[in-house]
């Protein structure tokens, strides 16, 4: 889902305005609202005016994340029928173990509805895993647990909340290992599936929009899925032709596929009723919405969709194809456009995003013990890609903070390392992509920043295991189909590949796009337009992609040295 509004400097605004007329179709909302050459007018800078409630919530969440509490939860263990919570209380008063389901805010509830009195300072509580609640059979694997003290009828938080430590496996699948760093982004059924083999593809991404196939009431051809005692209905024809077909091809080639989980606002849904349930209550626009997790009904619905996908695409026999990785929404630093829940402070937004990541993780790991979830970001690092967005670095800091206090889990980074100017293929010249952990942007030019982040022990899973880093949507443009522009695009990939292949911290790239796409306003594809005029003809960058990682790489890549203006491929920066 490339979008040209990722431009970072005002000087590019006029050009962006020219192309935005095509970008609103399906994938691409207009973001920059006032780009003009009129000297009396200026570019509008979005200055979010947060509600008093959100400002207070932001302060409370930051206090929670960085506070030390006297009590703590040691562990949360889930079996096929029980949840076992152990912990320690310190001090006097009436202590309770509180259950925090996804629709409950651990900080805003004056009365925790699900709690149990703690008698001893050291405790181990066993509870039934499945409970009937609000008309649903609720699975407590989705909950987190905290210690509270009751003071004058108000519950005072006395510990951080903790999620389940290990997810019990229903199925035992073999991991899908990446045998190369080459991948494709946004795979779709087409006549060039042979590219999987010709290009030696090891990974891929696929868009999976829940609201494209999920219905509240059955329609012709739907299959029923029961979750939490509630029936939902899935469009089998859509799944077979839009997802299964290409997944099966990828699975046959042992390609690791990451599903990008998306939810449309209600007005765009094939079933508006499902859309009303899943749309975040504070949604005020955007191409996609943050899933609603504020009610029991919405939690069950979203969980049902994830459970259905995991059950269908994590099977021992791969009958429908395999999904092995899960990218939670798209470019969440641009949440207003890609995971909209209204105008929110960054910690308030990230708190909800973490709930979505955790819910997916706790569900899919039951079906695939090797599954990873990814957080998705644009090329921002310390500079917002667009007005009203967040930055990658601040959100990654919050993800680490939540993981530290609420229990770590295997999440990774799905980064979109486009050029600073998405239209300029000469990414090696990106002016604000520097070799610093405080760089404004991370593009192909300074991938060393991502490598350094991934190799830092503070950012590793439980301090020891490197988190996966995929460049899950990344590519360079050819401004047109002239030989000069096509060569610059090819050189852009050659430059990127030499860095990607040399950096241990980066696991792979899923090149965006397979084909040039008219609605993108840029020609980022390995192939030209898939229409009657161009018929998906391979571009020079396709052949560079093919040679990458082979014995022919060095000889073939030599032609791009003068294009870039360097004498050799000694381009890795150490800082």
N, C-alpha and C positions, 0 to 999 in steps of 0.2 A: 504494500500500500504506500507507494511513493507519493509524495505530495510536495509540490514546488513551493508551498508557503514556508518551507523550512529555511528560506533565506534569512540571513541574520543581520544584514546591514540595510539601512534606509536607502542607500543608493540603488539597490536592486528593486525597489518597490514599483517603479513605473513599469519595468518589464514584467514583474509578477502580475500586475493588474491586467496587463494585456492578455495573459494566458489564463487568468482565473475563470474566464467565462466558460471554459471547458472542464474545469476541475470540480465543479459542484456535482457532476453526474455520478451518483452511486457512492464513489469512494472519497470525493475530494471537496470538503466544505471550504468556502471562502473565509479566510482567517483575518487578513489584514484589511481593515475597514476603511482606511483613509489614506491611500497612496496617491499623491497628486503632484503635478508640476507647478501648480499655482503657488507663488511665493507667499501669498497671504494665508495659505492653509498649511498645516503641518500634519505629519503622520500621527494618527491617533494612537496614543499609548494607553492601553487598558490598565486602569488603576482599580483593582478589585476592591469593592467596599464590602468587607465581610460583616455579617451580622454579629451583634454582641454575643449571641449564643455561640457562634462559631469561634469567635476570638477567645472566649472563655474556655471552650472545649480544646482549642489549640494549646492554651497554656496548661490545662490540666493533663493533656496527653503527654506533653513534654516533661512535665513534672513526674508523671507516672514512669516514663521510659528511663529517666535518669536518676530516679529516686532509689534510696535503699530502704527496704522494708524489714521490720523485725521478724516477720514470719516468712515461710517459704514452702513451696511445693517441691518435694524431692523428685517425684516421678509420676507419670500417668501411663498406666499399662492397660491395653485393651485386648481382650480375648474375643472368641466368637460369641460369648454371651455376657461377659462382665467388663466393668471398668474398675480398675484398682488405682486409687489415689493415695499417695503417702506424702507426709509433710511434717512440719514442725511449727508449733505456736510458742510465742514468747510474750510474757507479760500477763496482766490480770484482765478479767472481764469475761464476757460471754462470746466465745469464738464459734464461727460457723464455716463450714466448707460450702462455698457457693459455686454453682454451675453457671457458666456464662455461654449460652448458646449464641450462634452468630447474630441473631436479631436483638441481642441484649448488649448494651454498652456498659462495660465494666466500671466506668467512671461516672455515668450519668444516672444509674439506677439508685434511687433512694431506698428501694426495697427489692432485694434479690428474690425472685419468686421461687427458685429452686435451691434450697440450702439444707444443710444437715448440721446439727449441733455437734461440736467437737468437745469431748470430755477430757481427753488426755492431751498433754503438750506435744507428744509424739503420736502421730496417728497414721493408720492405714485403713482406708474405707473401701469396701467392695459394694458396687452398685450394679443393678441390671443394666446391660448395655442398651437395650431397646425399651422405650417407655412411650405410652400413649400420651400425647400432649397436643392440645388445640386441634383435636380431630385427626392428627397424623401419628404414625408410628415413628417416633424420632430416634435417630441413631446418635448416641452420645459420642461417637468418634469425632463428631464435628465440634464438640464443645471444648472450652478451656475451663480451668478450675483455679479458684483463688480462695485465700483465707480472708474472712471478714470478722470484725468485732462489732457487736451491736451496742450502740451508745445512744440512749434516749430514743430508742425506736428507729434509729438511722444506722445503716450499715456502713461501717468505716473500713476501707480497704487496708489490709495489713500485709499483703504479699503481692508480688506480680502474679498474673494469671499464667497458667501453663497448659499447653496443648499435649496431646498424646505423644510419647517419645518415639514409639515404633508402631508402624501400621501392620496389623496382622494380614497375612496373605491368603487370599482365596484361591488364586492361581499362581503357578510358578513358571514364568516365562524366562527364556534366555535373553540376555541383554543384546541390543543391537549396537555393535561397536562401529565407530567411524574408522574406516580403513584409509581414507584420504580426507583432506580438508576442503575438497570441492563439493559444493552443493548448489541447489536451485531453490529460489524462493517462489512461492505462490504457484505450485504445480497444478495444472489443469489437464483434463483429457484432450488430446489432440493427436495429429498424425506423426508427430516427431518424438514419440515416446522412446524411440531408439537412442535419443540423446542421452538417456540415462546410462547406457553402455558406452556410447562413443565418447562421452565427456568424462567417464569414470566418476560418476556422481556417487557420493557416499551419504549425503544428507539432503533434506528438503523441508520446506514448509508448505502448509496448505491452510487456506482460510476455512474455518468452520464456524459459521454464524448460526447459533442455536435457533434463532427465530425464523430461519429459512425453512426449517423442517418440523418444528414442534407445534402441536396443536392441543388445545384444551378439550375439544370435543372431536370425536373420530370423523375422518373424511375417507372417501374411497381410496383404497390402497394403503391406508395407514396401518402401522403395527403398534400394538399396545405395549406400554412399558409401565410397570407398577413400581412405585417407590414411595415409601412411607405410608403404604396403604392407599395411595391415591393413583389413579390411572391417568397417564398422559399418552399422547398419540403422535407417532413419528412418520413422516412422509417417506415411505420405503422407496418409491420411485426416484425421488430427489437424491436420497442417500446413495442408491445404487449407481446412478448416472453421474452425479457430481462429485462424490467422495470415494465410494468403493472402487470405481473403475480405475482411477489413477493410483489409489493406495495399493491395490493389488499388484499393479505393475511395479511400483516402488518396492513393495515387500518381496517380490520375486527376485529383485536385484539386491536384497539385503540393505536397502537404504533406510536410514533412520529418519523418520518423518515427525516433525513437530506440528501439532495442530494449533492454529491461532484462534483462540476462543473469543468470539464476538457476540454482542447482543445489540440488536437494533432498538431504537425508541419505538414506542407502541404505534405511532402513526405510520411507520414504515413496515410493520409486521404483516405477514400473510394471515396471521390470526391475531387481531388487535387485542383480544382478551388475554392471550398469553403475554402479549406485549405490555399490557397494563400491570400484570403481576410482576414481570421481570424488570420493568423500567424503574430506575432509582427515583424515589419520590421527589428529589430535588433537581432532577434533570431539567435543563432549560434549553436543550438543543443538542447540537453535535451530530456527527455521522453515526456514532455508536454511544450506548449508555453504559455507565457502571451498573452491574447487576444490583437489583434491589435485595438487600439482606436485612431489612428492617422489620419484617413480619414473618411469622411461622409459615404462612402460605408461600411467600416469596422464597424463603430458605428452602423449603421442600421442593419447589418447582425448579430452582437453579440446581440444587443437588441432584434432582431426578435427571436433568439434562446431562450433567457430568457423569452420573452413574450409567446412563444409557450409552454414552459415547465410550466410556471405559470398558463396559461389558461387551460392546460390539467390536471394538478395535484393539482389544488386548486379550486375544485368545491364543491358546496353544497351537491351533491349526491355522491361524491367520486367515480364516475363511472369508473375511471381509477386508483384509489388509490390516496393517499394524500402525498404530500411533504409539510412539515410544517417548515423545517429549511433548510438553504442553506449554505453549506461550500464552500467558494470561493477558488478554486484550492487546491493544496496539499502541505503542508510543505513549505510555501513560504520563510522561512528563507533559504531554499535550492533552491532558485529561479532558479539558473543556470540549475538545473536538473528537476524541477517540474513546473516552470512557467517562462521559459527562455525568456529573452529579452536582451541577451548579458551580458557583464560584465559592471555592473553599480554600482555607489555609492549607499549606502543604502537608502538615502532619495529620490533619483531619482527613484529607484525601487519602494519604498513604495508609492510615488505619483501616479504612474500608477496603483499599486495594489488597492489603495483607489478608483480610478475611476471605477475599475471593481466591487468592493464591492458596491459602491454607485449605479451603474447602475442596478445591481441585486436587491438591496433593493428598489429602486424607482420604479421598474417594478413590482416585486412580491407583494409588499405591497398593490398594487391596487387590487389584487385578494385575498389577505389574510392579514388582518390588524394585525394579530398576528405573521406573519412571522419574523424570525430573520435570519440574515446572520452571519456567523462565519469566523474569520480569522484562518488559519490553520498553525500550527507550529510543528516542531520536538521537541525532548526533550532538545534542547539547551536552555540555559537561558542567561548566560553571556559568554559562551564558544561555539564557532562554532562547529556544529556537524561534519563538514567536511571542508577541505580547500576550500576557495572561497565562503563559505556560510556567511549569516548574523547571528545574534542572536535574540532570541525571545524578550528579554528585550528591546533592542534598537528599534525593530520594533513596539512593543507595545507602547513604548513612543511616537513614531511618529504617530501611530493611534490615541492616545489620543490628541496629538497636533493638528492634522487635525480636529478631532471632535470638539475641543474647538473653533477653529477659523472659521471653515466653517459650523458649525451647527452639533449638535450631532444626532446620529441615533442608533437604537438598534442592535449593533453588539456584538457578543460574541466571546469566545475563544474556538477553537477546538484544543486541545493539545494532543500530542502523547507522553505520559509519559512512554516510554519504559525504561528498565534497561539501565544503562550506557553502559554495554556490552550486546547487544541484545541477545547473545547466552547464557548468564549466568542467570538462573532463580532466583538465590539468590539475588534479587534486594535490599534486606535489607542491603547488604554489599557494595552498590555502594559507592566508596570512594570519589567521587567528587560531590555527591549530599548531600549538607549540609543544615543546618537550618539557612539560611541567605538569604536575598533578593538579595544578590550578588552571590549566589551559581552558580557554573559552569553549572550544569544540574538540571532539575527537573524530577525525576523519581517517581516510587511508594514510594520510601523511604522517600522523603521529599515533599509530596503533600501539606503539610502545607504552603509551599511558594505560591502555586496557590491560596489556600484558603485565605491567608492574602492579596494577590494582589486583589482578587475579592471583599473582604470586605472593602477595602480602599476606602473612599469616592472619592478620586481623580480618581479612575478607574471606577466609577459607571456611568451609563447612566444618564446624566444631574445631576450628583452628588448625586443622591438619589436611583436609581434602580440598583440593582446588575446585572451585565452582566452574561449571562449564560456561564458556563464553562463545556464543555464536554471533557472527555478523549476519543476523537472520534476514535482514533486508538492506542490501548495500550494492551499489553499482555506480558506474560513471556514464555520462550522457554522450551521445554523438549529436551535435547541434543540428546536423542534417546528414544526408547520405553522400556528401562529397568525400573524396579520398582522404583529404587532409583531416576532416573531422572523424572519420572512421578510424584513422590511424591514431589520433589522439585518444579515442576511447580505448582502443586496443592497448596503447601504452599505459593508460590509466590502470587497466587491470594488471598488466605485467608488473607495474610498480607495486600495486597492492599485494599481489601474490607473493612477491619476493619478501615482503614484510610478514604476511600471514604465515607463510611456510616456515619462516625462521623463528617465530615467536611462540614459545611453548604455552604461554598463557591463553592463546587464541586457538580454539578447537576447530573452527571451520567457518566458511563463508557460504551463505545461501544467496547466490547472486540474484539481484532484482534488476531486470526482469528476464524471464525466458524469452519473451517476445516484446517488441515495441508495442505500446498501447496508446491509442489516440487520446483517451481521457486523461492520461498522465501529463500531457503537455511536454514530454521529453522522451527521447529515444534511448532508453536505458537497457534495451534488450540485447541478448546474445544473437537474436534473430530479428529480422525486419518485421513489419506488420503482418499479421496473419490474415491477410485479405486477398482479394483476387488480383490486386496489382503486384504485391510483393511476395505473397504465398509463403511467408515465413523464411525467406532466404537467409542463410547464415551470413552474419557480418564478420569482418576480420577479427573482432573480439572473440567470436565463437571458436576460431581456430587457435587463438592464443589460450583460451580456456582448455581446449583439448590437449595442447602440448604441455600445459602446466603439470608438474609432477611426474613427467616422463623423462626418458633419456635424451629426448630432443629439446628439452626446455631451454637449456643454456644457449644453444645455437640459434633457436628460433627467437628467443627473447632479445638477442643482441641488436636486432634492427630497431629496437625502441629506445636504446640508450641515447642516441642523438636527439630524438623527439623530446625526451625528458631533460636533456642537457647535462647528463652525467657520463662518466667514463667507464664505470663498472657498477655492480650491484651491491657494493659495500655501503648500504643505506640504513642499516640499523643504528639508531642513536641510543647511547647508554647515558642515562642521567640519574 
